[in-house]
């Protein structure tokens, strides 16, 4: 007997698919245009590797994100028409799939929601000239109102957010160019204060892929809307590789330029480059970046709610979402959500070995989805545990890449040793494009 999350799953038929430039590329680009990606991207990178080294690291990060974390999940989604929580039942089992990647994806989305609930209220208050300090009454009230409003929209009105997503993504796309134009003259004057090219290079890879890891695994959900392998490939090249260069490169150069024009600056956060624009322009940009965060907040709430409702169907979607969002708001108002680099490390450690194990399973199965496996697939769980330990230890960077490699290698070894349970026939059979 298959659990309900598998027995009730319906594949996305080819008739519902669309070209890569309609869905995959703009959706992924929107992920990187979110300010959480580039707010702290210069810390430990620009100050060590400089502008050229950091941009090179961004390009390498894009290639690794595409090749290691996105491509296999997206191909599985395209082939089967099923989302991640169904496809993951092969690597982690029909029972094991409840937790991995099912509930884990929802829990990490609560973490992402906490990040939005921290930065959006802070930018709103900064834009209108009020105190954005953590713990201030204005910050707490704004974070609570923002958080619950976005969560409710994510549950009840996500279709309207989806329609407005392209317009909302256009805001940060243009704002990045505007901030760059305000600071570009100082780029050539910037010199890294603590040169260490290798440390800066590897830290950049850790930051980018740590941010991308959950979205990479969710490539299954993006891939189920792709018509063929070409859509998977070009959607990733543009939406992942080029988007990383644009949404990471312009903020890096803007921060470098701001420091070159004003050497007395101490912060490497992107908001410092925004502030350097000065006056009403800076205030308007803070408010616009907050507005652009609406999409991310609502989608985080929607994905978290979908995960909880699918894996725990007895709890109403709105109730489980609001419970998770309450935890997220607490993380936001206490300032815990401000530590982006630390959060990226947790995300990378959690999903690095998931992507690695899925890649090994995919290749061992002849580059196709073998179907659900009975019970708990211990090859998947053991490979995840070892990869997570390596990723969370972080003694050598980029830890997220090493966690992927560990997940891949350990799964392959355990699968060869016979630790994979037998597969279970699933009806209706996958009806995706081949």
C-alpha positions as CSV (number, residue, x, y, z in Angstrom):
1,X,0.0,0.0,0.0
2,X,1.3,3.4,-1.0
3,X,1.0,6.3,1.5
4,X,-1.6,9.0,0.5
5,X,1.0,11.5,-0.7
6,X,2.0,9.0,-3.4
7,X,-1.2,7.2,-4.2
8,X,-3.0,10.5,-4.8
9,X,-0.2,12.1,-6.8
10,X,-1.0,13.0,-10.4
11,X,1.7,13.7,-13.0
12,X,1.7,17.0,-14.8
13,X,0.7,16.1,-18.4
14,X,2.7,17.3,-21.4
15,X,-0.2,19.5,-22.5
16,X,0.4,21.7,-19.4
17,X,4.1,22.3,-20.1
18,X,5.5,25.5,-21.5
19,X,8.9,26.8,-22.9
20,X,11.8,27.5,-20.5
21,X,11.6,31.2,-21.0
22,X,8.0,31.2,-19.8
23,X,8.4,29.3,-16.5
24,X,11.8,27.9,-15.4
25,X,14.1,30.8,-16.3
26,X,12.0,33.7,-15.0
27,X,11.1,31.8,-11.8
28,X,14.6,30.9,-10.9
29,X,15.8,34.5,-11.8
30,X,13.3,35.7,-9.3
31,X,14.9,33.6,-6.6
32,X,18.2,35.3,-7.2
33,X,16.8,38.8,-7.5
34,X,15.6,38.5,-3.9
35,X,17.7,40.8,-1.7
36,X,18.4,37.9,0.7
37,X,20.8,36.5,-1.9
38,X,23.0,39.5,-2.3
39,X,22.5,41.4,1.0
40,X,25.6,39.8,2.6
41,X,27.3,38.3,-0.5
42,X,30.3,40.6,-0.1
43,X,31.2,39.5,3.4
44,X,34.3,37.3,3.4
45,X,34.5,37.4,-0.4
46,X,35.0,40.9,-1.8
47,X,37.3,41.9,1.1
48,X,39.5,38.9,0.4
49,X,39.2,38.0,-3.3
50,X,38.6,41.5,-4.7
51,X,36.2,42.4,-7.5
52,X,37.8,40.1,-10.2
53,X,38.2,37.1,-8.0
54,X,34.7,37.4,-6.6
55,X,33.2,37.6,-10.1
56,X,35.1,34.6,-11.2
57,X,33.9,32.7,-8.1
58,X,30.3,33.7,-9.0
59,X,30.8,32.2,-12.5
60,X,32.1,28.9,-11.0
61,X,29.2,28.9,-8.5
62,X,26.7,29.2,-11.3
63,X,28.3,26.2,-13.1
64,X,28.3,24.1,-10.0
65,X,24.7,25.1,-9.1
66,X,23.5,24.2,-12.6
67,X,25.5,20.9,-12.9
68,X,25.3,19.5,-9.4
69,X,22.2,20.8,-7.8
70,X,19.7,21.7,-10.5
71,X,20.1,19.4,-13.5
72,X,19.2,16.0,-12.1
73,X,16.2,17.1,-10.1
74,X,14.9,19.1,-13.1
75,X,15.4,16.1,-15.4
76,X,13.5,13.9,-13.0
77,X,10.7,16.4,-12.9
78,X,10.6,16.6,-16.7
79,X,10.6,12.9,-17.2
80,X,8.0,12.0,-14.6
81,X,5.8,15.1,-14.3
82,X,5.9,14.6,-10.5
83,X,7.1,17.1,-7.8
84,X,10.0,16.6,-5.4
85,X,8.2,14.9,-2.6
86,X,7.1,12.1,-5.0
87,X,10.4,11.8,-6.8
88,X,12.3,11.7,-3.5
89,X,10.4,8.5,-2.5
90,X,13.0,6.6,-4.6
91,X,16.0,8.0,-2.8
92,X,14.5,8.0,0.7
93,X,11.7,5.5,0.5
94,X,7.9,5.6,0.7
95,X,8.0,6.0,4.5
96,X,11.3,7.9,4.6
97,X,9.9,10.4,2.1
98,X,7.7,11.9,4.7
99,X,10.6,13.5,6.4
100,X,13.1,13.7,3.6
101,X,12.7,15.7,1.5
102,X,9.0,16.3,2.4
103,X,8.8,17.9,5.8
104,X,12.4,19.1,5.6
105,X,11.6,21.3,2.7
106,X,8.6,22.9,4.6
107,X,10.8,23.5,7.7
108,X,13.5,25.2,5.7
109,X,10.9,27.4,4.0
110,X,9.9,28.6,7.5
111,X,13.5,29.7,7.9
112,X,13.4,31.5,4.6
113,X,10.2,33.2,5.6
114,X,11.9,34.4,8.8
115,X,14.6,36.0,6.6
116,X,11.9,37.9,4.6
117,X,10.1,38.9,7.8
118,X,13.3,40.4,9.1
119,X,14.6,42.3,6.1
120,X,11.3,43.6,4.5
121,X,10.1,45.4,7.7
122,X,13.6,46.7,8.3
123,X,13.7,48.2,4.8
124,X,10.2,49.6,5.1
125,X,11.1,51.4,8.3
126,X,14.4,52.7,6.9
127,X,12.6,54.0,3.8
128,X,10.1,56.0,5.9
129,X,12.7,57.3,8.3
130,X,11.7,55.3,11.4
131,X,13.8,53.2,13.8
132,X,14.5,49.8,12.2
133,X,16.5,48.5,15.2
134,X,15.8,44.9,16.3
135,X,13.6,44.9,19.3
136,X,12.2,48.4,18.7
137,X,8.4,48.6,18.9
138,X,8.1,49.8,15.3
139,X,10.2,46.8,14.0
140,X,8.2,44.2,16.0
141,X,4.8,45.6,15.0
142,X,5.8,45.9,11.3
143,X,7.3,42.4,11.3
144,X,4.2,40.8,12.9
145,X,1.8,42.6,10.5
146,X,4.0,41.8,7.5
147,X,4.5,38.2,8.4
148,X,0.9,37.2,9.0
149,X,-0.4,39.2,6.0
150,X,2.1,37.6,3.6
151,X,1.4,34.1,5.1
152,X,-2.4,34.5,4.6
153,X,-1.9,35.7,1.0
154,X,0.4,32.8,0.4
155,X,-2.3,30.3,1.5
156,X,-5.4,32.0,0.1
157,X,-4.2,34.2,-2.8
158,X,-1.0,32.7,-4.3
159,X,-2.5,32.8,-7.8
160,X,-2.6,36.6,-7.7
161,X,0.9,36.8,-6.5
162,X,2.0,34.5,-9.3
163,X,0.4,36.8,-11.8
164,X,2.2,39.8,-10.4
165,X,5.6,38.0,-9.9
166,X,7.1,39.2,-13.2
167,X,6.3,42.8,-12.5
168,X,7.6,42.5,-8.9
169,X,10.8,40.8,-10.2
170,X,11.4,43.7,-12.5
171,X,11.7,46.1,-9.5
172,X,14.9,44.6,-8.1
173,X,16.2,43.9,-11.6
174,X,16.1,47.7,-12.3
175,X,17.1,48.7,-8.8
176,X,20.3,46.6,-9.1
177,X,21.2,48.6,-12.2
178,X,20.4,51.9,-10.6
179,X,22.5,51.2,-7.4
180,X,25.3,50.1,-9.6
181,X,25.2,53.3,-11.7
182,X,25.4,55.3,-8.5
183,X,28.6,53.6,-7.3
184,X,30.4,52.4,-10.5
185,X,33.0,55.2,-10.5
186,X,34.5,53.9,-7.3
187,X,35.0,50.2,-8.4
188,X,38.5,50.8,-9.8
189,X,39.5,52.5,-6.5
190,X,38.6,49.5,-4.3
191,X,41.4,47.4,-2.8
192,X,40.6,44.4,-0.7
193,X,41.7,45.1,2.9
194,X,42.5,41.5,3.9
195,X,43.7,39.8,0.7
196,X,43.2,36.0,0.7
197,X,42.1,35.0,-2.8
198,X,41.5,31.3,-2.0
199,X,39.4,32.0,1.1
200,X,37.4,34.6,-0.7
201,X,36.9,32.3,-3.7
202,X,35.7,29.3,-1.7
203,X,33.5,31.4,0.6
204,X,31.7,32.8,-2.4
205,X,30.9,29.3,-3.6
206,X,29.7,28.3,-0.2
207,X,27.4,31.4,0.0
208,X,25.9,31.0,-3.4
209,X,25.3,27.3,-3.4
210,X,24.2,27.4,0.3
211,X,21.5,29.9,-0.8
212,X,20.5,27.9,-3.9
213,X,20.5,24.3,-2.4
214,X,16.7,24.1,-1.6
215,X,15.8,25.8,-4.9
216,X,18.1,23.3,-6.7
217,X,16.3,20.3,-5.2
218,X,13.0,22.0,-6.1
219,X,14.2,21.9,-9.7
220,X,12.0,18.8,-9.8
221,X,9.0,21.0,-9.4
222,X,10.3,23.4,-12.0
223,X,11.2,20.5,-14.4
224,X,7.7,19.0,-14.3
225,X,6.6,22.1,-16.3
226,X,9.3,21.6,-18.9
227,X,8.5,20.0,-22.3
228,X,11.9,18.4,-22.9
229,X,15.6,18.2,-22.1
230,X,16.3,21.4,-24.0
231,X,13.9,23.3,-21.8
232,X,15.6,21.9,-18.7
233,X,19.0,22.9,-20.0
234,X,18.2,26.5,-21.2
235,X,16.0,27.2,-18.2
236,X,19.0,26.4,-16.0
237,X,21.6,28.2,-18.0
238,X,19.6,31.5,-18.1
239,X,17.7,31.2,-14.8
240,X,20.5,29.9,-12.7
241,X,23.9,30.5,-14.3
242,X,23.3,33.9,-15.8
243,X,21.0,35.1,-13.0
244,X,23.7,34.4,-10.4
245,X,26.2,36.5,-12.4
246,X,23.7,39.4,-12.7
247,X,22.1,39.4,-9.2
248,X,25.4,38.6,-7.5
249,X,27.8,40.6,-9.7
250,X,26.1,44.0,-9.7
251,X,25.7,44.1,-5.9
252,X,29.4,43.1,-5.5
253,X,30.6,45.8,-7.8
254,X,28.2,48.3,-6.1
255,X,29.6,47.6,-2.7
256,X,33.1,47.8,-4.0
257,X,32.3,51.1,-5.7
258,X,30.7,52.5,-2.5
259,X,33.8,51.7,-0.6
260,X,36.0,53.1,-3.3
261,X,34.1,56.4,-3.2
262,X,33.9,56.5,0.6
263,X,36.8,54.6,2.2
264,X,35.3,55.3,5.7
265,X,32.5,52.8,5.1
266,X,32.8,49.8,7.4
267,X,29.9,47.6,6.4
268,X,30.0,45.3,3.4
269,X,26.3,44.7,3.4
270,X,24.4,45.7,0.2
271,X,22.2,48.1,2.1
272,X,25.3,50.3,2.6
273,X,25.6,50.7,-1.2
274,X,21.9,51.7,-1.3
275,X,22.4,54.2,1.5
276,X,25.3,55.7,-0.4
277,X,22.9,56.8,-3.1
278,X,21.6,59.3,-0.6
279,X,18.4,61.2,0.2
280,X,15.0,60.5,-1.3
281,X,16.5,58.1,-3.8
282,X,17.8,55.8,-1.1
283,X,14.5,55.9,0.8
284,X,12.6,55.0,-2.4
285,X,14.9,52.1,-3.2
286,X,14.5,50.6,0.3
287,X,10.7,50.7,0.0
288,X,10.9,49.2,-3.5
289,X,13.2,46.3,-2.4
290,X,10.6,45.7,0.4
291,X,7.8,45.6,-2.1
292,X,9.8,43.2,-4.3
293,X,10.0,40.8,-1.3
294,X,6.3,40.2,-1.4
295,X,6.7,37.4,-4.0
296,X,9.4,35.6,-1.9
297,X,7.4,35.8,1.3
298,X,4.2,34.5,-0.2
299,X,5.9,31.7,-2.1
300,X,7.8,30.6,1.0
301,X,4.5,30.4,2.9
302,X,2.8,28.6,0.1
303,X,5.6,26.0,-0.3
304,X,5.8,25.4,3.5
305,X,2.0,25.1,3.7
306,X,1.9,22.7,0.7
307,X,4.6,20.5,2.4
308,X,2.8,20.4,5.7
309,X,-0.6,19.7,4.1
310,X,0.8,17.0,1.9
311,X,2.7,15.2,4.6
312,X,0.3,15.9,7.5
313,X,-3.1,15.9,5.8
314,X,-5.0,15.9,9.0
315,X,-4.0,19.4,9.9
316,X,-5.6,22.2,7.9
317,X,-3.2,24.0,5.6
318,X,-3.9,27.5,7.0
319,X,-3.4,26.3,10.6
320,X,-0.1,24.5,9.9
321,X,1.2,27.5,7.8
322,X,0.3,30.0,10.5
323,X,2.0,27.9,13.2
324,X,5.2,27.8,11.2
325,X,5.0,31.5,10.4
326,X,4.7,32.3,14.1
327,X,8.0,30.6,14.6
328,X,9.4,32.5,11.7
329,X,8.2,35.8,13.1
330,X,9.9,35.1,16.4
331,X,13.2,34.4,14.6
332,X,12.7,37.7,12.8
333,X,11.9,40.0,15.7
334,X,14.7,38.6,17.8
335,X,17.2,39.2,15.0
336,X,18.1,35.5,14.7
337,X,17.1,35.6,11.0
338,X,19.8,38.3,10.3
339,X,22.6,35.7,10.2
340,X,22.3,34.9,6.5
341,X,25.7,33.3,6.1
342,X,25.0,30.9,9.0
343,X,21.5,30.1,7.6
344,X,22.9,29.4,4.1
345,X,25.3,26.9,5.7
346,X,22.4,25.1,7.3
347,X,20.5,25.0,4.1
348,X,23.5,23.8,2.1
349,X,24.3,21.1,4.7
350,X,20.7,19.9,4.6
351,X,20.1,19.8,0.9
352,X,23.6,19.2,-0.4
353,X,23.6,15.5,0.4
354,X,19.9,15.2,-0.7
355,X,20.9,16.5,-4.2
356,X,24.0,14.2,-4.1
357,X,22.1,11.1,-3.2
358,X,19.4,11.9,-5.8
359,X,22.1,12.3,-8.5
360,X,23.6,8.9,-7.6
361,X,20.2,7.2,-7.6
362,X,19.5,8.8,-11.0
363,X,22.7,7.6,-12.6
364,X,22.6,4.1,-11.1
365,X,19.0,3.8,-12.4
366,X,20.0,4.4,-16.0
367,X,19.3,8.2,-15.9
368,X,15.6,7.7,-15.1
369,X,13.3,7.5,-12.1
370,X,13.0,3.9,-10.8
371,X,9.8,4.6,-8.8
372,X,9.2,4.6,-5.1
373,X,11.1,2.2,-2.8
374,X,9.5,0.4,0.1
375,X,9.7,1.8,3.6
376,X,12.9,3.6,4.4
377,X,15.7,3.7,1.9
378,X,18.7,3.5,4.3
379,X,21.1,4.2,1.5
380,X,19.6,7.6,1.2
381,X,19.3,8.3,4.9
382,X,22.9,7.2,5.8
383,X,24.3,9.2,2.9
384,X,22.3,12.2,4.0
385,X,23.5,11.9,7.6
386,X,27.2,11.7,6.6
387,X,26.8,14.6,4.1
388,X,25.0,16.7,6.6
389,X,27.7,16.2,9.2
390,X,30.4,17.3,6.7
391,X,28.4,20.3,5.6
392,X,27.4,21.5,9.0
393,X,31.0,21.1,10.3
394,X,32.2,23.4,7.6
395,X,35.9,23.0,8.5
396,X,36.9,23.2,4.9
397,X,35.1,25.4,2.4
398,X,33.0,25.1,0.2
399,X,31.4,22.6,2.7
400,X,28.2,22.5,0.7
401,X,30.1,21.0,-2.3
402,X,31.8,18.4,-0.1
403,X,28.4,17.5,1.4
404,X,27.1,16.9,-2.1
405,X,30.0,14.7,-2.9
406,X,29.6,12.7,0.3
407,X,25.9,12.2,-0.4
408,X,26.7,11.0,-3.9
409,X,29.6,8.7,-3.1
410,X,28.1,7.1,0.0
411,X,24.7,6.5,-1.7
412,X,26.5,4.8,-4.6
413,X,28.5,2.6,-2.4
414,X,25.5,1.6,-0.2
415,X,23.3,1.0,-3.2
416,X,26.0,-1.3,-4.7
417,X,26.0,-3.1,-1.3
418,X,22.3,-3.9,-1.7
419,X,20.9,-1.4,0.9
420,X,18.2,-0.1,-1.5
421,X,14.8,-1.6,-0.9
422,X,12.8,-2.9,-3.8
423,X,10.7,-0.6,-5.8
424,X,6.9,-0.4,-5.6
425,X,4.7,0.0,-8.7
426,X,3.0,3.4,-8.8
427,X,-0.3,4.1,-10.5
428,X,-1.0,6.1,-12.5
429,X,2.3,5.7,-14.2
430,X,4.3,8.8,-14.8
431,X,3.1,10.5,-17.9
432,X,5.8,13.1,-18.4
433,X,7.8,13.7,-21.6
434,X,10.8,11.5,-22.2
